[in-house]
């Protein structure tokens, strides 16, 4: 095989992998046929190139002609609900059976407790609870509660005798007036703690035992949502706010580097303006194999993390670039969006190179929890194909007096239908895009962004993002398509910022 | 109104009827269909799209495929209309003609 053929094979494999990934969530009986047909089409396009035409530019042109990987899912998806009758009935039967079993379990659980939790959906086997409950006050729960035990059933708890032998991951809960829980992960209403991200509603119950007040809190981790196990209970004891203020809500306290600062909202802001220093050892392709609390917890033969790994693959490219919204310099992976600098460490274990990548999510920046680590394995023979989606951006200016002014972000949602003025998915201070300023004549607050009626055009990222203005419950909202690298590089559907006019 | 969006939606909506009509007269190999469709001005067909649409049309029972030996490589997959496909296409074409006729009348101002 010539080097040109190898390059082509790598490009082809990468393109097919992207289609496979895009189709992974689509349930269509012929999706494998599509992959095979595309493979055969690509082979024929390559075979038609004369030897002197077998160059990278022509290979890339073939891939571009095929269209972005996201197209495949978009065109095939509408049909996923039109399965043949037999498959449809089998599917419905299994979903029905699973739903009956889980709903029965929940009914039993809710009979044991005084609160009813309603399961709304089973998304790809994942339980999603109903979480849109109106706020009902409960003065008794307001205040700080510190974990003292973790038990299988409420009746297993014996005051003064801790049955859980390991570390307690949930350190405390601070129930605030009005339905918030400090840390931004949970909210509450009488009898329930709600988690918007994991879509779980956990019951809480306050009990007097031996003259002390305890709170029994259902812990709905992946064991419940993914593996459908009965939730266990954290037992918390009412304490003063002062006694828990210095510890994070979850896990161990992060070692905040001396170069980091805490902003006015209490978020950790790492130093990220490091000069680029090369590290040949880190260059290449890394695939996630595990997610561990500590580096020493990793065992190459067993996967500690049982859920779906969010970061699947990381290409570390020359000059500090990656295939994600990260940059890097020797020893650090930098995220300008979340303002985090994550350490990486490379270890040779049994002849294989592993990278331990500190994962600094909101648990670190907001809740000050010690970061866990992605473990990524170095793989050879995978080539990064930088295929960016480029939108048409040369639109003539069409005025839109309604849009002129300053719009401030109030939420970030997957789809426009998901937005509800009463229930926010994100706190305003957690949102990356704070505001959009539309000036007369198509100008905005920066030089590289312009607008025309219905579109915001970014000449840097070459994206045209739609904006849609809607009236909801007497207020005017703007839905703004957010075209990040997830759209331009990873071919995902854009999500929406929701903004409100000043 | 965003003209570009409208054109994209229209193109997507037309792909099924265009592909079915292409198969109306003869069975076709996917690759050859792409070469023909690329010549239709305004359709802006991405080459990979055809296989997704063919997969859908097969699931709906409108198109079927069969393989035939090829002189210069592995067997090739050909696509043809099923009887149901022929019937549905006739209905689709009739419906399309009605729309075009109505639109032309509106454009000419002769719609009653």
Contacts between the chains, C-beta under 8 A, distances in Angstrom:
chain1	res1	chain2	res2	distance
A	19	B	48	7.5
A	28	B	55	6.9
A	28	B	56	7.8
A	28	B	59	7.1
A	29	B	59	6.2
A	30	B	55	3.9
A	30	B	56	7.8
A	30	B	58	6.2
A	30	B	59	5.8
A	31	B	55	7.2
A	33	B	51	7.7
A	33	B	55	5.6
A	33	B	58	7.7
A	34	B	51	4.9
A	34	B	52	5.6
A	34	B	55	5.0
A	37	B	30	5.8
A	37	B	51	4.0
A	37	B	54	7.3
A	37	B	55	7.8
A	37	B	77	6.8
A	38	B	48	5.5
A	38	B	51	5.6
A	40	B	30	7.9
A	40	B	31	8.0
A	40	B	74	7.4
A	40	B	76	8.0
A	40	B	77	7.2
A	41	B	30	6.4
A	41	B	31	5.7
A	41	B	34	7.3
A	41	B	47	6.6
A	41	B	48	7.5
A	41	B	51	7.1
A	43	B	73	7.6
A	44	B	31	5.3
A	44	B	73	7.6
A	47	B	72	7.8
A	47	B	73	7.0
A	65	B	46	7.0
A	65	B	47	4.9
A	66	B	46	6.4
A	66	B	47	4.9
A	66	B	48	4.0
A	67	B	46	2.9
A	67	B	47	6.7
A	67	B	48	4.8
A	67	B	49	6.0
A	71	B	46	6.2
A	71	B	48	6.6
A	71	B	49	6.1
A	71	B	52	7.5
A	72	B	48	6.4
A	72	B	52	5.3
A	75	B	12	7.4
A	75	B	15	8.0
A	75	B	49	6.1
A	75	B	52	4.2
A	75	B	53	6.5
A	75	B	56	7.5
A	76	B	52	4.9
A	76	B	55	6.6
A	76	B	56	6.6
A	79	B	56	4.7
A	79	B	59	6.3
A	79	B	60	7.8
A	82	B	59	7.1
A	82	B	60	7.1
A	83	B	59	7.7
A	84	B	59	6.9
A	392	B	4	6.2
A	395	B	4	7.9
A	454	B	1	7.9
A	454	B	2	5.1
A	455	B	2	6.9
A	466	B	2	7.3
A	466	B	5	7.8
